[in-house]
Amino acid sequence: MKQFVCIILISIFTFTGYAAASDKELVVYTARKEHLIKDLFEKYEKEHGVKITYITGKAAVLLQRILSEGSGTNADILLTVDAGNLWQAARKDILAPVESQILKENIPSHYRDPENRWFGLSVRARTIVYNTNAVKKADLQSYEDLADPKWKNRLLLRTSKKVYNQSLVAMLIATKGEDRTAQIVKGWVNNLAAPPYSSDTKVLEAIAAGQGDAGIVNTYYYGRLMKKNPDLPLGIFWADQDDKGVHVNVSGAGILNHSKNKIEAVRFIEWLSAKDAQKMFADANMEYPVNTQVAPHADVKAWGRFKESTVNLSKAGQLQADAVMLMDKAGYK
Ligand code: FE
């Protein structure tokens, strides 16, 4: 009889536990592509019994949707790429500040909003790539050096319309000042071997084809392309090692002001910042984990260690408008 009661108690406990958990749901609006998050979200569902529903879209479209849905939105979390986009979301006042010791411990301070409204979850390095047949590593130095006339007709860049370049130039303004940055960007434009490309991958392919000798891209695009075609004559160079370090950016998340599940949403983002999830989150896109306790994927590690800029990424947002204007004036299309 004792055993019987015991079994009933266990099954009641298990049943109520499961029933309560399966009621929970989080809605994520994500500019991060489905194939990069699907497994991760499923893992959380299995481990925590919280259903994760998501819609994917471009960062600007998702932001507009959240604004127009207002307090009626079902979304709990905005997950997007680039600190410039996260900063814009915070500025539009759609993100709630979150006090979490776990997030503070897992995420270095330059990767998160000083006002705790958004948190970086993976790190991307935007650095110099070069054609290994045309350029020696010793010839490379910094973003600034690519403005030197010795690179005339040798430089290839992605369009200035992409937020990645807006953030890069904003961070240059933050560290070198507006006048010097204007000179650098004008120098880049003067050195272009072809009009700016629409994607980082196109920049890489053009450099590999010898249409230019060097360019600036996010390293995961290099990783993807080299995986497909390991024989391409492309190398990575870590920029600004004698200066502030490589320009880095994040993909990251914030919790919406109008979320009805804030406690559950915080738990989910905390989980994303912890060891297991960090490994999956970064490895899926050949990025770097934000959590310094977690090592990058072996293929990414093979690119070598580098010093990164530790200027807070909120600067990428604060100086975004200045960067756009400066690039426009410099004739950087
Ligand atoms: Fe990208």
Residues whose N, C-alpha, C, O or C-beta is under 5 A from the ligand:
A	BS01	FE	none
